[in-house]
């Protein structure tokens, strides 16, 4: 009967490189930011790419488990389209401040989303979409969202639930 524990070298490698994708991304980012492929930058970038995930391992939430990878692309396209539309609305407000239709305000949205990774993605979506900002996540899982031009709080809550929360639940939970 085969043993279920991985060999010692695999365990050592997993301790040294706990997040290989993150390490590769960090190395790539380091080399791009320095615009150099010199030996020194490659070595320093590699040291940082190996050290940062080890040092920050305790800060990361649970491992990500994506249940519907095809839905990720659809969500990315949805967020991109909404970001473009929101950018245009914010530009309109900046160029013609006198034509502002509604004041800014806060919306409280009850979330059914429980996965910490999905909540983090929702926070990023709320913050990269111009005109909205994630203000608070209460212990009862209600999100307080600041909206630059608040007309109908119920419609905004339904929009967040329909376009972002539902796909995130399908992807992560």
N, C-alpha and C positions, 0 to 999 in steps of 0.2 A: 504494500500500500504506500502511495506517495505522500510525502509530507506536504501540508498546505502552507507552511511558512516559506517565504521566499528565501533564496540563498543570502548569505551574509553580505555579499557585494551589492546585491540589489537593495537591501535595507540601508546600507551605507550611502548608496547613490541617492535614494529617496530622501535621506536626511540632508545630504549636501545640496540637492536640487529639489526642494519640495514643490516648486511651481515652475516646471520647465517652460511653459508657454510665457509666463511672466518674465522669466529670465531672458528668453530670446527677445521678447519685446523691449525689455530694458536695454539690452545690448544694442539692438537696432536703433532705439531712440538716442542712446548715447552717441553712437557713430553718426547719426543724422544731425544731431545738434552741433557736434564738433566738426562736421563736414570733413572727416578725415578717416582713412583706413590705415593709418600708421600703426606700427607695432605697439607703440606706447598707448595709443588710444584703445586699440583692441584689447590689450592686457588690462588696462585700468577699467574699461567697460565690462570686461568679463568678470573681474573681481567684484565690481558693483552689482552686476547682474546676478552673481551667485550670493552675495552677502545680503542684499536688500530683502529678497524673499525669506531668507532664514531669519533675519532680524525682525521682520514684520509678520511672521507666521501667526502670532497670537492676535493680531489685529484683524485678520481676515475672518469673515463669517464662514458658515458651513460650506463645504465643497459644493460647487455649482453642478446641478444635474438638470440638463435641459431635456425636457420630455418631448417637445415637438420642434425640432430644429428648423423645419421649413417655415414655421410661423414666425421665426425670428426675422427673416427677410421681410415678410409682410409688415411686421411691426416697425422695422427700420424705415421702410418706405412711408408708412403712415406718419411716423414722427418727422421725417424729412419734409413731407408735404405740409404738415401742420406748422413746422418751424418756418417754412417759406411764407405761408399765409400769415402767420403771426408777425414775422418781420415786416411784411408789407403794412400791416395794421399799425405797428409801432412807428414806422416811418411816416405814415399818414398823420399820426398823433403829433410827432415831433415837428413836421413841416407845417401843419395847420392846427396849432393848439386851441384855437378858438372854436373849432368844429368838433370838439370832444363831446361825445354823446352821453357818456355815463362816467360817474366818478370811480376811483379805485376802491377796492374793498377786499374783505376776506371771505372765503367760503370754507365751511367745514364739511368734509366729505367722509362718511363712514366707509371704511375699506374692509373688504372681505379677504384681502391679500394678507397672507401670513408669512411667507417665505422671506427671510431677511435679504437674500440676494435680489428677489423681485422688488422688494421695497426700495432697495438701493437703486435699481434701474429706474423705478418710477420717480425717485427723487431727482435723478439725472435728467430724465425726460422733462420734468416740471421746471427744472432750472435752465435747460438749454432752449426751452421754448420762450422767446421774448414775450414779455407781458405777464408772465406767471413766475412765482417764486414759492418754493416749499418753505413754509414758516415753522410748522411743528407737526410732530406725530405724537399724539397723546397716547397714554397707556391703553386706552380702550380702542386703539387702532383707528382713531379718527384723524384725518389729515387736515391741517389748516393751511390753506393755499391763498396766497395774495395774488390778486388779479388786477392788472392795470386799468382795465375798463370793465366794470362789473354791471351787467344788465340784469341777468337772471341767474341767481345762485344755483337753483335747481337744474337748469340747463347745463351749466358748467360742470356740476357734479355728475350729471348723467353722461356728459361728454368724456370726462376723465375715466369713469367706470367702463364705458362702452369701448372707447378707442385704445385705452392703455391697460386698465386693470384686468379686464377679461382676457386679453391675449397673454398678459404676464402670468396670470393664473394657469392658463393652459400650457405655457412654456415651462414654468418652474414648479408647479404644484401637482 
